[in-house]
Amino acid sequence: QMQARQKTHLERNEANKATKEQKAEKRARKLQEDASEGVSVAIFYVKDMSHTYHRTKVDLNAQQNNITGGVLECAHPSLACVICEGGPKAIKRYTRLMTVRMKWKGPEDAALDEEEDADGVEDGKPVTQRFNPDNECELIWTGMARKRLFSSFVFQVCENSDIARKVLKSKGVAHYWDQLISRVNRGESSLQLKLVDSDDDED
């Protein structure tokens, strides 16, 4: 009787394993089908993408939703442009992550905030990063594209705004950066970054 129960238990485990694999395959298939009638694109402005928590969440959710594009970070001034390509449903989920679910200013728990705010080095190891209390994320633009321009989701750092724009210009989407800078100039007059004129766009 015990052997019969063990056999039943093993069979059930195998059945559950097969079900999990089938669910994973079904999810992957749905993600592929989601983008079959066109690629949705979303562009986000993020003030500060330096924290590991945010970088991990942004990257992991992009992989899980079969989203290509990436994070283009500008060192001077400090800001980031998050570009997402994928199916309509995937982009909708990702937009909710970026604009609703993500804790851009850090966890609401006071104890965690105190831990994150610690400074210095302890036992030769750097203390946990601080969250930026002034951080923010905004959806800049959404639209459709005929095809994906990126093959994966990557992070890239550029020294300044001109270099960042040239990176996107090489993909034919310099206007993504222009829209980001327009948003920055509206919100922070002290930056006043220059949009590249069409005459300057030939180099």
Solvent accessible surface area in square Angstrom, and as a share of the most:
residue,aa,sasa,rsa
1,Q,177,0.79
2,M,125,0.56
3,Q,151,0.67
4,A,60,0.47
5,R,137,0.50
6,Q,103,0.46
7,K,128,0.54
8,T,67,0.39
9,H,96,0.43
10,L,113,0.56
11,E,95,0.43
12,R,130,0.47
13,N,67,0.34
14,E,111,0.50
15,A,56,0.44
16,N,76,0.39
17,K,117,0.50
18,A,42,0.33
19,T,58,0.34
20,K,147,0.62
21,E,90,0.40
22,Q,115,0.51
23,K,134,0.57
24,A,62,0.48
25,E,110,0.49
26,K,103,0.44
27,R,115,0.42
28,A,54,0.42
29,R,131,0.48
30,K,119,0.50
31,L,19,0.10
32,Q,116,0.51
33,E,104,0.46
34,D,26,0.14
35,A,19,0.15
36,S,86,0.55
37,E,168,0.75
38,G,18,0.17
39,V,10,0.05
40,S,12,0.08
41,V,1,0.01
42,A,0,0.00
43,I,1,0.01
44,F,0,0.00
45,Y,3,0.01
46,V,0,0.00
47,K,57,0.24
48,D,28,0.15
49,M,6,0.03
50,S,65,0.42
51,H,16,0.07
52,T,83,0.48
53,Y,71,0.27
54,H,2,0.01
55,R,69,0.25
56,T,73,0.43
57,K,69,0.29
58,V,0,0.00
59,D,46,0.24
60,L,91,0.45
61,N,19,0.10
62,A,0,0.00
63,Q,100,0.45
64,Q,90,0.40
65,N,10,0.05
66,N,51,0.26
67,I,5,0.02
68,T,14,0.08
69,G,0,0.00
70,G,6,0.06
71,V,2,0.01
72,L,7,0.04
73,E,22,0.10
74,C,4,0.02
75,A,39,0.30
76,H,119,0.53
77,P,27,0.17
78,S,80,0.51
79,L,8,0.04
80,A,1,0.00
81,C,0,0.00
82,V,0,0.00
83,I,4,0.02
84,C,0,0.00
85,E,2,0.01
86,G,0,0.00
87,G,2,0.02
88,P,64,0.40
89,K,140,0.59
90,A,1,0.01
91,I,11,0.05
92,K,156,0.66
93,R,99,0.36
94,Y,2,0.01
95,T,28,0.16
96,R,137,0.50
97,L,3,0.02
98,M,0,0.00
99,T,62,0.36
100,V,88,0.51
101,R,118,0.43
102,M,11,0.05
103,K,86,0.36
104,W,21,0.07
105,K,123,0.52
106,G,8,0.08
107,P,30,0.19
108,E,146,0.65
109,D,76,0.40
110,A,72,0.56
111,A,70,0.54
112,L,81,0.40
113,D,50,0.26
114,E,128,0.57
115,E,98,0.44
116,E,22,0.10
117,D,74,0.38
118,A,43,0.33
119,D,102,0.53
120,G,51,0.49
121,V,108,0.62
122,E,118,0.53
123,D,134,0.69
124,G,70,0.67
125,K,144,0.61
126,P,115,0.72
127,V,45,0.26
128,T,63,0.37
129,Q,73,0.32
130,R,135,0.49
131,F,20,0.08
132,N,43,0.22
133,P,96,0.61
134,D,91,0.47
135,N,2,0.01
136,E,63,0.28
137,C,26,0.15
138,E,62,0.28
139,L,62,0.31
140,I,33,0.17
141,W,79,0.28
142,T,72,0.42
143,G,22,0.21
144,M,118,0.53
145,A,29,0.22
146,R,238,0.87
147,K,139,0.59
148,R,66,0.24
149,L,57,0.28
150,F,30,0.12
151,S,114,0.74
152,S,55,0.36
153,F,14,0.06
154,V,77,0.44
155,F,61,0.26
156,Q,81,0.36
157,V,100,0.57
158,C,5,0.03
159,E,98,0.44
160,N,54,0.28
161,S,15,0.10
162,D,84,0.44
163,I,76,0.39
164,A,0,0.00
165,R,23,0.09
166,K,110,0.47
167,V,39,0.22
168,L,3,0.02
169,K,64,0.27
170,S,94,0.61
171,K,86,0.36
172,G,58,0.56
173,V,7,0.04
174,A,12,0.09
175,H,88,0.39
176,Y,9,0.04
177,W,3,0.01
178,D,30,0.16
179,Q,57,0.25
180,L,0,0.00
181,I,1,0.01
182,S,39,0.25
183,R,22,0.08
184,V,1,0.00
185,N,33,0.17
186,R,172,0.63
187,G,50,0.48
188,E,51,0.23
189,S,83,0.54
190,S,108,0.69
191,L,57,0.29
192,Q,111,0.49
193,L,35,0.17
194,K,136,0.58
195,L,74,0.37
196,V,36,0.21
197,D,81,0.42
198,S,91,0.59
199,D,123,0.64
200,D,70,0.36
201,D,41,0.21
202,E,147,0.66
203,D,125,0.65
